[in-house]
Amino acid sequence: MQSGTVSFRPSRYDGGGMRYLRFQCWLDALVHDNDGLATIYFEEVRRHVGTDAAHLYGGFLATLTAWCEREQVAYQGVPVGTIKRFATGKGNADKHAVLAAVTARGFRPADDNEADAIAILLWAMETRGGVL
């Protein structure tokens, strides 16, 4: 298992679609580096703080799902509350609680985003993608 964070933030000279092209290239590299992918689980966000956040999420979601369809990789969104409840026992836990819960399980996430990703992975493994 490997984890970490990646930034797709464009530079001031990039066009609006560059972050999504970088995201696609990163997905391609994951497939190459890991001899394929069986399933991608991602944080399913239904509420956004602002319009820009909603637009960015929509762009990443469209890019991810189109890429998965093209590459025939299964994908599943995991609601935020499900992740928090799995990690901490509370569906409305804050970021620090999820970070602490993942750390208590022996991981060393760099930040709350990596902690969320690890929690999603653990949830997927322990519940077989929500089947149990």
C-alpha atoms as a printed R data frame, in Angstrom:
    type eleno elety resid chain resno       x      y       z
1   ATOM     1    CA   MET     A     1   0.000  0.000   0.000
2   ATOM     2    CA   GLN     A     2   1.153  3.489  -0.729
3   ATOM     3    CA   SER     A     3  -0.487  6.790   0.036
4   ATOM     4    CA   GLY     A     4   0.179 10.467  -0.203
5   ATOM     5    CA   THR     A     5  -1.239 13.634  -1.664
6   ATOM     6    CA   VAL     A     6  -0.959 15.141  -5.113
7   ATOM     7    CA   SER     A     7  -1.664 18.707  -6.208
8   ATOM     8    CA   PHE     A     8  -3.194 19.386  -9.613
9   ATOM     9    CA   ARG     A     9  -3.280 23.146  -9.108
10  ATOM    10    CA   PRO     A    10  -2.549 24.936 -12.392
11  ATOM    11    CA   SER     A    11   0.165 27.524 -12.751
12  ATOM    12    CA   ARG     A    12  -0.782 31.022 -13.807
13  ATOM    13    CA   TYR     A    13   0.137 30.162 -17.401
14  ATOM    14    CA   ASP     A    14  -2.000 27.008 -17.662
15  ATOM    15    CA   GLY     A    15  -5.369 26.806 -19.344
16  ATOM    16    CA   GLY     A    16  -8.461 25.820 -17.375
17  ATOM    17    CA   GLY     A    17  -8.280 22.160 -18.339
18  ATOM    18    CA   MET     A    18  -4.674 21.505 -17.349
19  ATOM    19    CA   ARG     A    19  -5.502 20.326 -13.825
20  ATOM    20    CA   TYR     A    20  -7.784 17.651 -15.283
21  ATOM    21    CA   LEU     A    21  -5.166 16.567 -17.831
22  ATOM    22    CA   ARG     A    22  -2.630 16.250 -14.996
23  ATOM    23    CA   PHE     A    23  -5.171 14.192 -13.062
24  ATOM    24    CA   GLN     A    24  -5.625 11.851 -16.046
25  ATOM    25    CA   CYS     A    25  -1.853 11.476 -16.408
26  ATOM    26    CA   TRP     A    26  -1.600 10.683 -12.697
27  ATOM    27    CA   LEU     A    27  -4.281  7.984 -13.071
28  ATOM    28    CA   ASP     A    28  -2.406  6.551 -16.057
29  ATOM    29    CA   ALA     A    29   0.791  6.474 -13.976
30  ATOM    30    CA   LEU     A    30  -1.025  4.659 -11.142
31  ATOM    31    CA   VAL     A    31  -2.108  1.953 -13.564
32  ATOM    32    CA   HIS     A    32   1.400  1.642 -14.964
33  ATOM    33    CA   ASP     A    33   3.168  1.637 -11.584
34  ATOM    34    CA   ASN     A    34   0.783 -0.902 -10.037
35  ATOM    35    CA   ASP     A    35   0.212 -3.249 -12.989
36  ATOM    36    CA   GLY     A    36  -3.416 -2.151 -13.257
37  ATOM    37    CA   LEU     A    37  -6.220 -1.115 -10.932
38  ATOM    38    CA   ALA     A    38  -9.262 -3.180  -9.978
39  ATOM    39    CA   THR     A    39 -11.401 -0.519  -8.291
40  ATOM    40    CA   ILE     A    40 -11.172  3.131  -7.360
41  ATOM    41    CA   TYR     A    41 -12.961  4.359  -4.250
42  ATOM    42    CA   PHE     A    42 -13.301  8.107  -3.800
43  ATOM    43    CA   GLU     A    43 -14.812 10.568  -1.350
44  ATOM    44    CA   GLU     A    44 -18.346 11.354  -2.489
45  ATOM    45    CA   VAL     A    45 -19.008 14.956  -1.517
46  ATOM    46    CA   ARG     A    46 -22.612 16.159  -1.694
47  ATOM    47    CA   ARG     A    47 -22.196 19.572  -0.100
48  ATOM    48    CA   HIS     A    48 -19.615 22.178  -1.025
49  ATOM    49    CA   VAL     A    49 -18.598 25.328   0.792
50  ATOM    50    CA   GLY     A    50 -18.601 27.449  -2.359
51  ATOM    51    CA   THR     A    51 -19.356 27.523  -6.063
52  ATOM    52    CA   ASP     A    52 -15.703 27.147  -7.078
53  ATOM    53    CA   ALA     A    53 -15.321 24.052  -4.916
54  ATOM    54    CA   ALA     A    54 -18.438 22.529  -6.464
55  ATOM    55    CA   HIS     A    55 -17.181 23.230  -9.984
56  ATOM    56    CA   LEU     A    56 -13.760 21.749  -9.259
57  ATOM    57    CA   TYR     A    57 -15.273 18.649  -7.672
58  ATOM    58    CA   GLY     A    58 -17.567 18.208 -10.657
59  ATOM    59    CA   GLY     A    59 -14.633 18.483 -13.050
60  ATOM    60    CA   PHE     A    60 -12.593 15.920 -11.141
61  ATOM    61    CA   LEU     A    61 -15.597 13.609 -10.823
62  ATOM    62    CA   ALA     A    62 -16.332 13.814 -14.562
63  ATOM    63    CA   THR     A    63 -12.672 13.219 -15.391
64  ATOM    64    CA   LEU     A    64 -12.429 10.269 -12.992
65  ATOM    65    CA   THR     A    65 -15.624  8.535 -14.074
66  ATOM    66    CA   ALA     A    66 -14.915  9.006 -17.799
67  ATOM    67    CA   TRP     A    67 -11.371  7.690 -17.305
68  ATOM    68    CA   CYS     A    68 -12.658  4.677 -15.340
69  ATOM    69    CA   GLU     A    69 -15.243  3.893 -18.021
70  ATOM    70    CA   ARG     A    70 -12.613  4.116 -20.780
71  ATOM    71    CA   GLU     A    71 -10.128  1.960 -18.848
72  ATOM    72    CA   GLN     A    72 -12.834 -0.432 -17.576
73  ATOM    73    CA   VAL     A    73 -11.933  0.205 -13.939
74  ATOM    74    CA   ALA     A    74 -14.748 -0.103 -11.411
75  ATOM    75    CA   TYR     A    75 -15.373  2.984  -9.288
76  ATOM    76    CA   GLN     A    76 -17.452  3.815  -6.233
77  ATOM    77    CA   GLY     A    77 -18.031  6.976  -4.260
78  ATOM    78    CA   VAL     A    78 -18.066  6.711  -0.469
79  ATOM    79    CA   PRO     A    79 -20.133  9.336   1.369
80  ATOM    80    CA   VAL     A    80 -18.246 11.598   3.768
81  ATOM    81    CA   GLY     A    81 -20.388 10.484   6.722
82  ATOM    82    CA   THR     A    82 -19.652  6.831   5.993
83  ATOM    83    CA   ILE     A    83 -15.912  7.502   6.033
84  ATOM    84    CA   LYS     A    84 -16.097  9.439   9.293
85  ATOM    85    CA   ARG     A    85 -18.379  6.878  10.968
86  ATOM    86    CA   PHE     A    86 -16.101  4.019   9.931
87  ATOM    87    CA   ALA     A    87 -12.943  5.748  11.138
88  ATOM    88    CA   THR     A    88 -14.213  7.319  14.358
89  ATOM    89    CA   GLY     A    89 -17.637  5.912  15.184
90  ATOM    90    CA   LYS     A    90 -19.228  9.342  14.557
91  ATOM    91    CA   GLY     A    91 -20.608 10.386  11.183
92  ATOM    92    CA   ASN     A    92 -20.032 14.051  11.963
93  ATOM    93    CA   ALA     A    93 -16.475 13.764  13.310
94  ATOM    94    CA   ASP     A    94 -14.090 16.573  12.469
95  ATOM    95    CA   LYS     A    95 -10.904 16.256  10.397
96  ATOM    96    CA   HIS     A    96  -8.696 15.980  13.473
97  ATOM    97    CA   ALA     A    97 -10.678 12.988  14.753
98  ATOM    98    CA   VAL     A    98 -10.275 11.112  11.472
99  ATOM    99    CA   LEU     A    99  -6.565 11.970  11.428
100 ATOM   100    CA   ALA     A   100  -6.206 10.684  15.005
101 ATOM   101    CA   ALA     A   101  -8.148  7.500  14.251
102 ATOM   102    CA   VAL     A   102  -6.031  6.662  11.218
103 ATOM   103    CA   THR     A   103  -2.845  7.435  13.163
104 ATOM   104    CA   ALA     A   104  -4.034  5.143  15.977
105 ATOM   105    CA   ARG     A   105  -4.248  2.327  13.417
106 ATOM   106    CA   GLY     A   106  -0.533  2.691  12.715
107 ATOM   107    CA   PHE     A   107  -0.510  5.016   9.717
108 ATOM   108    CA   ARG     A   108   1.332  8.326   9.432
109 ATOM   109    CA   PRO     A   109  -0.744 10.525   7.130
110 ATOM   110    CA   ALA     A   110   0.805 13.843   6.132
111 ATOM   111    CA   ASP     A   111  -2.516 15.670   6.457
112 ATOM   112    CA   ASP     A   112  -6.268 15.220   6.804
113 ATOM   113    CA   ASN     A   113  -6.650 14.521   3.067
114 ATOM   114    CA   GLU     A   114  -4.297 11.565   3.239
115 ATOM   115    CA   ALA     A   115  -6.034 10.401   6.423
116 ATOM   116    CA   ASP     A   116  -9.376 10.440   4.575
117 ATOM   117    CA   ALA     A   117  -7.861  8.440   1.706
118 ATOM   118    CA   ILE     A   118  -6.454  5.833   4.101
119 ATOM   119    CA   ALA     A   119  -9.807  5.636   5.901
120 ATOM   120    CA   ILE     A   120 -11.539  5.022   2.552
121 ATOM   121    CA   LEU     A   121  -9.070  2.257   1.729
122 ATOM   122    CA   LEU     A   122  -9.544  0.614   5.127
123 ATOM   123    CA   TRP     A   123 -13.327  0.917   4.789
124 ATOM   124    CA   ALA     A   124 -13.224 -0.677   1.326
125 ATOM   125    CA   MET     A   125 -11.026 -3.548   2.515
126 ATOM   126    CA   GLU     A   126 -12.920 -4.236   5.740
127 ATOM   127    CA   THR     A   127 -16.439 -3.936   4.295
128 ATOM   128    CA   ARG     A   128 -15.594 -5.284   0.833
129 ATOM   129    CA   GLY     A   129 -16.805 -2.005  -0.641
130 ATOM   130    CA   GLY     A   130 -19.831 -1.744   1.605
131 ATOM   131    CA   VAL     A   131 -21.067 -5.310   1.067
132 ATOM   132    CA   LEU     A   132 -20.731 -6.322   4.717
